[in-house]
Amino acid sequence: MNITVYLGASKGADPALTAAVRELGTWIGITGNTLIYGGSKMGLMGELAVSAMEAGAEVIGVEPQMFMDDELQLDGLSELIVTPDMPSRKTRMIEMGDAFIAFPGGTGTLEEITEVMSQVSLGLKDARCIFYNLNHYYDDLKKFLAHMIEMGLSTEERQRNVFFAESLADIEELLV
């Protein structure tokens, strides 16, 4: 299975993020899945990719040219796809993914995973969209999505493949 993971190129302030992202990468590798990610060697992205490669995963990076120009790509990937810009990168990562995980991240992570949610809700993509709610990171988003339903602006059917996982065990259960 191609698992697309969205996450930041920084490490964040909580050391638990690094440990959890390495655990996720290792799990992707030992279960024989392929990691699709943003291609960077920086921060949590780099930690994820390196741990997945160390565990035997095929790791495909999708990097926009602007980051290639800054030499932010991780060397040693199974494949590195270079796109002309960020919108092309997002499209390519969605096309390649069978399942999608939003690890705690910033505005870019949120922007990318909401595009997946939109495609899933419209029936354009049949995939699981998982928010890794590590240490309650996505609690407010979970409440907001429920509020959309309460207000009649979304439905349970539209959000049927959106999940919140509190641990790697939860992710594994959703993807097996």
C-alpha angles and dihedrals in degrees: 000000000000107000114195112204123194117200143133133285089224126074096231127219098281116080088205088073093065093048092047095046091050089050090051092049092048091050091051089053100044092047092055096246127140121240119222112189143146096282100238128139090206130103121322091351091061093044091052095048096045093049091048092049091047088054092052102261125149103241121200119189122200109200129176116230092247090065092043087056088056090047094237095141121114115243121226098039119151087238136356117202114196117205127192094238147350097276090054090049092052092049093049094049091051092047091053098044128096093179131014131214126189107204114194106291145134137274093303091055091049093047093051097047093046089058088056091047090052093051091047093048091051092049093245092120128031103208143115116259110202128188109204096220094195111177089354093296094150099036093113092049090051089053091047093053089050089049090055089057092045090053092050093244095114135016137222087246091056090050095041095118097041113104138175116216121195095193144011088262088060091050091049091051091051094050102040 
